[in-house]
Amino acid sequence: MKIVSFVGARPQFIKCAVVSRAIANFDGGTIVEDIIHTGQHYDANMSDVFFEELDIPKPAVNLEIAGGKHGQATGRMLELCEREIEARQPDLVLVYGDTNSTLAGALAAAKLHIPIAHVEAGLRSYNRRMPEEINRVLTDHVSTLLFVPSVAAKDNLALEGITGGVHMVGDVMYDAVLYYRDRIISKDKKPYAVLTVHRAENTDDPARLAGILRGIATAELPVRWPIHPRTRNALVAHGLEAPQNVEFCDPVSYLEMIALVGGASFVLTDSGGLQKEAYFLGKRCVTLRDETEWTELVETGVNRLTGADPLKIADAVNWAVAGQVPATELYGDGNAGRRITEVLAAVI
């Protein structure tokens, strides 16, 4: 069986590392995988280093499509993804998550009548202003196999009439944390929090970004901020300065981020993946958004939504620093990659 996997952004590299490792170790049959990197994340700190540190097989090709507006970038990716599928003639196309690379790979395969497997299917924020929401909904509706990480994700698909080909396998990001956790030791024993802000709804809106800064200023401990290039530029463009308790650093690799979160008192973020990584590592999370795809974290009481409201952020900071996260299995037992591989081998 031949599979083509499309990846292009940081979270996809991590998910791909888990599944590609499971494919390589699978003894139930031969699966040949070609990884196609769209080039969506082109900075070495956000792309090359992930392949190196996570032991991901080198991509068969890098399409080098980066920058541009969403429609322009997705269109260019669609054209070249189609070219790669036609050249390689896979039995199945594998896509991850909810980026433009996800949608382009899925649409190219669908139009060529190639089965599609979507890892991390079924997530919904119910905010159609988010490009990611459009990408994940469309990808789910053209996919043949839908690998969901949670009961909530399975229920979301059922509400949209998607019940065939749905497999609840757990979360591959949990597999990754368990696999790499023993290699990570936080060197800093002093209390601190971790902050990430990168979503356009926060970085492009000066009022929201200013509200977040006022909120984090109330934290009575240092706040480590691996700052995304988009956010650094936004601070300058909006004439905003970070509060004195913020400690900036350049974007970090996956393993470095796991070490940061593992040593932190709590996490503040507008990232989807980091909400779960905080949970996996036993940290409370303050989510700087008005909604989340990971609703079970909020319902379990380990994650609080604050948006960009400084008063809500301040209140959530006090809550986050005061408690730990109970040990529960919301996202499986850490064997999602193996389960995905077994399904692929059985149905194709």
PyMOL commands that set and color helices and strands:
alter all, ss='L'
color gray80, all
select helices_A, chain A and resi 10-25+48-53+70-88+100-111+131-142+151-159+172-181+200-203+206-216+229-237+254-263+273-280+295-300+310-320+336-347
alter helices_A, ss='H'
color red, helices_A
select strands_A, chain A and resi 2-7+32-37+61-62+92-96+116-119+145-148+166-168+193-196+223-226+246-249+266-269+285-287+303-305
alter strands_A, ss='S'
color yellow, strands_A
deselect
rebuild
show_as cartoon
